[in-house]
Amino acid sequence: MKTLLPEQLLAYHNQLTAIMVIIWGMAVFAGYKIKNQQYKKRISYIIIIFALSQEIVDYINRFLLDELYHTSLRTELPLHFCAIGFYFSLAGIFIASNNKKINPKIEQFLFDCAYVLGLAGALQAMIAIDLTGINNRIGIYVLNWQHSLLILNVLWLIFAYNKRFTAKSILNAFIFINVIIYPVGLLNYFLGSNYMFVCQPPNVNSSFFIGEWPFYLFWLELIYFIYIVILWLPFKIASFFQKNKSISY
């Protein structure tokens, strides 16, 4: 597989982003308009199958096709926030589309974390692109999909299955983010890795990462909390208008 220059990789990433934005809009429209649950289930399965397939393609590319990529436990485990949110969102879609009998609190928790990690972590990663370990076209495509599909999954959960982010969801997501960094940080210590960027900031220009270790972690705490509250506001505003509409009738 041909190795590409950084500017070529960014160009392919941006082209795919434009396509994915259109697909996000289509998912929002379809989720809102389609009322037949079987149709929704089929679309959900297509999303799940494609999302898992691109993960397989990603590892095939890393292990077999990308000659410059060096495999290591320091980089291969799905322990970044976006990866966790990605699998949480797929689990949420599978549960919602099959009407599985599961504790509603668990289902809500999966959505809460996926929503925050999708519209905070993944969206930020699509804006400030880290090309570390990305060397060819397949690599840049799956890098995009690992973030853009997380956003797609969250939008599908909201508009197809009426998932909502509540005031309690703020606490769920914030507690999860703060709790999970401890076992991951311990693993980083033993592996010499940097999962969740706990040990050092990513190689990007991002307003999320201010200062050096460990000070940027404290800034992240504050920024993420504010960001989570902002992500809650659209649901609060929508709920306010729905209540006023019902009262007027």
Secondary structure, DSSP 8 states (H G I E B T S, - for coil): -----HHHHHHHHHHHHHHHHHHHHHHHHHHHH---HHHHHHHHHHHHHHHHHHHHHHHHIIIII-TT----HHHHSS-SHHHHHHHHHHHHHHHHHHT----HHHHHHHHHHHHHIIIIIIHHHHHS---TT--SHHHHHHHHHHHHHHHHHHHHHHHHH-----HHHHHHHHHHHHHHHHHHHHHHHHHT--GGGSSS--SS--TT--SSTTHHHHHHHHHHHHHHHHHHHHHHHHHHHHHHHHHH-
